[in-house]
Amino acid sequence: MHSNLKIINTFANAQQYSDLEQEQAKLKIVDAHFHLWDLAGPINYHWLVKPEHNWLGNYSAFMRSYLAPEYIRATAMHNLIGSVAIEAECDRNQQVPETEFFTKVNETYGLPSVIVAHAWVDTPNAEEILAQQASFKLVRGIRTKPIIGAKPGDSVRGQPRSMQDQKWLKGLELLQKYKLSLDLRLPWWHLEEGAEVAAQLPELPMVLNHTGYPWHRDEASMAGWRKGMQALAKQANVTCKISGLCVADRPWTLEENGPIIKEVIDLFGVDRCMFASNFPVDSLKGSWDYVFTQFKRAVAHLSLDDQQKLFADNAIRVYRIPT
């Protein structure tokens, strides 16, 4: 009897899980961060020809053209309704042509839904470039990277283009003028400085990229990451993009990343988080289907309404995506 009861309970649990998966399959998804590049085209991506910062290891798997048809195939098993194309560190003299490229891809394939383009905010022509980028109907935000220390403990505080540089901070005000958000890409050892920037510009919507990059999973590093994330979470104008949960020397597993996802959602709340693939970069750790299936499993305990916020609604609101 005991053995039979165990079989029945196991079947019931499997059936319940299957029902949940069926419900989650209906979830609308907006991929809040992905890239496209055509290495056979005129736009130069020097880091994809000779990578200089292999923080995930061997980049050769995506050091090739990554175009819309491949992305569409990769996402086909999920209910993808939108996507946000992010600038991908092209030659900075070609930042506007990169936006033109994304726009033409949209005209052909219906994606990306919107664009986060690049512009420096501290150069003599900063406003000119920002105005050009803002003129594209799909552009919603700018990603402009401050300088960072190469490793924990390295300080660049106060240097030109650092997060304390008054010229750089003043330049960020131009984003507000053109009604653009800021995508903020920082490793974990600069997160508290990012929070200082957010506090100084409370009217500027900011989106933290890649979960604050918890690259190092030792206890001390995670404590530093946690302190920075707590500081950012206190700033109401900051939304966190859950992506980039990759570690160079081990695979992407729900066992390791699930608690991080839960902690981030607990810190920022379900209204200020969004899931993103960071493809094709994160493809080094698994397929698009694998990564998003793990995201779904990580939040299966939440209501479907809350899950829908994380997978689409928040990205739609933050990036002003037409529905």
Summary of the structure (lengths in Angstrom):
residues: 323
radius of gyration: 20.1
end to end distance: 54.3
largest distance: 79.8
contacts: 1027
relative contact order: 0.14
helix: 49%
strand: 13%
